[in-house]
């Protein structure tokens, strides 16, 4: 599942928005469409972020895609009642993750922790550091923690409308691995997971009066993520519509 995960919109400073992303995943073990509905909204008490992924890979007997194969949700709330103080960059965070893939439940997770927000004067360049206590249902964890880094750079290299954003997650989770680049595996487990999804978007719509439209993509970089062993790089191309 292409998880956009980990709150890319946290890196967009004070600008609230909802957007829809449509990707084609070129990964050798994927090659299907994923849609992501994503939202970020701020208020006087902090901000709320969510995204929902749908992977479209359930096929009929003729090999035609007929339905989503998986759904995954993350929703997070940052609490900050001290936005006018010297501690304004510091927030408390609570988050829920969960979903289902090919009829199998993705174990629900709750995360609690802190977020530290860094930015330049106009919020065009941002960086978040998160340290989160993570508890995953029915899962053994050596260390119940997740470290997350989120970034966003607007008008990259001085190019208006070019945005580079992304995240890195690292956490502990004992899980079984069923395949690697060489094929199926039996009886292997991993204790840690790394996931990163750098994205590059260009606001092509600015050239014809439709600022909502962006083109670009992402590369999912992972190590022992899901049920696949080792390092994987899965490129995706897509469009994004900002509502």
N, C-alpha and C positions, 0 to 999 in steps of 0.2 A: 504494500500500500504506500502510495506517495504521501507521506505525511508532511504537510507544510509546516507543521508544528511549531511550536515554541514561539509564537507571538511575534511575527514579523512586524505587525503594525505597532507594537510597543515602541519600535524604533522611529516612528513618524511624529514624535513630539506631541504637540498639543492639537494636531489636526485630526479631527474625527472623520471616519468614513466607513462605508460598506463597499465591498468589491466582490466581483465574481471572476474567478480565474478558470480557464479551460486549457488543459495541458494534453499533449500526447507524449507518453513516456516511451523513450526509445531503448530502455534497459533490456538486455537480452532475455531476461526472465519476466518482462512485463509486456511491453508493446501494446498498450491500451490507453484509453482516454481516462483522465481524472478531472473532476470539477471540484473547485474549492470555493465555498462561500465564506467570506472573512469580514469581520467587523471590529472596529475600535471606537469607543465612545468615552469621553471624559466628562467629569462633573466636579462639583466642589468637594467631593469626598474621595476622589481618586479617578480610576478608569477601569473599564471593562473591555476585555478582548475575547473573541471566540473565533473558531473556524470549524467548518464541517467539510470533510472530504468524502467524495463518492468515487470509487473505482468502478469503471464499466468494463467488466471482463467475464460476466456470466454468459455462456453461449448455449445455443440449442444443439441438437444432434447434427445439424448441418454446419456448425461452426460459426453461426451468426450471433453477434452480441445482442442480447435481449434484455439485460437488466444489470443493475449494479452488483458487483461481487463483494463489495465491502463498503462500510460506512464507519467513519471515525470522527469523534468530536473532542475538542478541547475548549474549555471555557475558564477564564481566569479573571480574578478581581484584585486589583491593586488598591489598597487603602492608604490614603494620605490626607490626614486632617490638619497637616502643618505646612500647607503649600506656600504660605507667606513667610516661613521662617528659614533659618540657615540650614535646617534639615530637609528642605524641600526635595532634594534629589533622592531621598530615602523613602521607600514605601514598604508596606507589608503586603504579602501576596498569598492568596488561596486559589487553588486550581483543581479542576477535575478533568480527567482523561478517560475515554472509554469508547468501545465500538464493537463491531462484529465483522468477520471476514470469512467468506465462503461457508457460512453457517456456524463458524466457531467464534465464541466470544473472545474479544480482546479484554483481558483482565482490567477492571476499573482501577484507577489510581487517583489518590488524593495527594496534593502537594501543598506545603505550607512553608513560607520563608520570607526572604527579604529581596528587594530589588534596589539597585543603585543606578541612577540615570545620569549620564553625562551628555553634554551637548555644546555646540557652539552658540554664538549670540542669537542667530536667527533660526535655530533648530533644524538647519538643513543637514547637519552632520550629527548623528546621535549614536550612543553606545550604552547598552544595558548590561549589567552584571547581576546575575541571580544565583542565590544559594538557597536551595529548597529541600526540606525534608520530604521524602517521597515514600509513600507506602502503597504497594501494589497488592491487590486482593489475591489470595491463594498463591503467593509467589515468595520464594526464598530470596532474601537480599543480604549480601555480606555487609553492605553499608546502605542504609536507607536515605541516600542523598542524590540530588541531581544538581549539576552545575550547568548554567545556561549563559551564553553570551549572544547578544543580539545587536546588530548594527544596521545603520542606514545612511547612505550618502546621496544627497540630491544634487542634480546637475553635475555629475561626475566629469572630471577633466574640463569643466567649464562648458559642457554641452547641455543646453537647456532641455529639460525633460528626460535626461538620462539618469536613472536611479539604480544604485547598487545596494542591495539589502540582503539580510540573511541571518542565520543563527547557527550556533553549535550547541549540542546537548551531550552531556556525558553522565551516565548513571549506572548503578549497580542493579542487576536483575538476573537471577539464574534462570536460563531458558534453554530449551532443546533446539538444536540446529539440525535441519533436515536436508540441506543441500549446500554445495559450494559451487565454484566455477566448473568443477569436473563432473557434477551430477549429484545423485542422492547420497545422503549420509545416514548412519544409524548409530544411536547411542552416544552422540557427542553433545556436550553442554558448554555454555559460556556463562561467565559471571558478570561481565561488563558490556556496555553498549555505547557506541559513539554514533552520532547522527548530525549532519550539517547539510543545509540547503541554501547555498548562495544563489540569489536571483538577480538578474539584470533585466530592467524594463526600460523601454523608450516610449515616451508619450507622442506617438505618431499622429494622433488625432489633433494635436495643436496646429498642424499645417493645413487642416481643412475645417476648422471650427467645431471639432468634436473632441474636447479635452478629456472626455471620459475614456477614450480608447488608447490602450497600451499594447505593444507587442514585445516579446522577449522570451524568457524561459528561466530554467533553473537546472542545477546539477545536484542530484542527491548523492552525497558522499557518506558512506556508512561503514561501520565495522561491527560485525556480529549483530546486525539489526534484524529484528523479526526472526525468521527461521533460517536465514542464510549466513553461512560462515565466511569470515574474512572480510577483506576490503572490497567495496563495490562503488562504482561511479555510474550513475544512471542519469543521462541527460534528458531533459524535457524541453519542448518548445511550446509556446502558448500565447494566448491573448488575455488581457485583463480589462474589465469594464468597471470603472469606478462610479458608483451611483451618487 
